Amino acid sequence: MNTLSSTARLIVVGCALVVCCIPGCQSSKSQVLSSEESQVKLRSIQTRAFDTTDKTLMLRTVMATLQDLGFVVDSADDTLGTVTGTKLDGYALRMTVSIRAKGSTQLMVRASAQYNLKAIEDPEPYQQFFASLSKAIFLTAQQVD
């Protein structure tokens, strides 16, 4: 004999579904937070601030730095403040650099590198790029060619 009404069965089934889904939601939430943390970490690796406000000069210095590192500049847009280059040396490495104002005395430079359309999370290529860019900015400021 069936002692539960159809309404009671629906409530029991609904509660069971909620209990089963809660751990899944927690897992998804922690994955999202983990993903956000890794994105913040990657952004900090990809970004540097420079004490200059000359966006055009910075754009030219970024292009020269990419070329010094073996990249071919694919596009540059002074209005958007972006430069994209590709390095073809047995592999396809693509780097996009964006430049934007940070306050009234600095420019923020962010480099984003991809290898076969997959974002590079290793800090080394970014460190190499920013080390070269810092040297180039110093030489430009000292008017050394």
C-alpha positions, 0 to 999 in steps of 0.5 A, a space after each residue: 500500500 502506498 502511504 505517501 501522497 503524490 505531493 509528498 513524493 514530489 517534496 521528497 524527490 525535490 529535497 533529494 535533488 537539492 541535497 545532491 546538487 549542493 556539493 556540485 555547486 560548491 565544486 563549481 564555485 571553488 573552480 570559478 574562484 580558482 580560475 579567477 585567482 589564476 587569471 589575477 596571477 596571470 594578469 600580474 605577470 603580464 602587466 607593468 607600469 611605466 613612468 611616462 605619459 607618451 603613448 605614441 613613444 611607448 607604442 614605437 618602443 614596444 614595436 622595436 622591442 618585439 622586433 628585437 626579440 624576433 617578432 614580425 609586427 602584424 598590426 599596430 593601432 595608435 588609437 587603441 594603443 595595441 601592437 600585435 606581433 608573431 614570431 615564427 622560429 619553428 613555432 608560432 608565438 603571437 603576442 599582443 601588447 596593449 598600452 593605456 593610461 594609468 593615472 596622470 603620470 604613468 602608462 600601463 603596458 600589458 602583454 598577452 602571449 599565445 602559443 597555438 591559440 593557447 594562452 601562455 601562463 609561464 612567466 618567463 616570456 613576459 619577464 624577457 619582454 618586459 626586461 627588454 622593454 625596460 632597457 629600450 625605454 631607458 635608452 630612449 629616455 637617454 636619447 641613445 640609438 
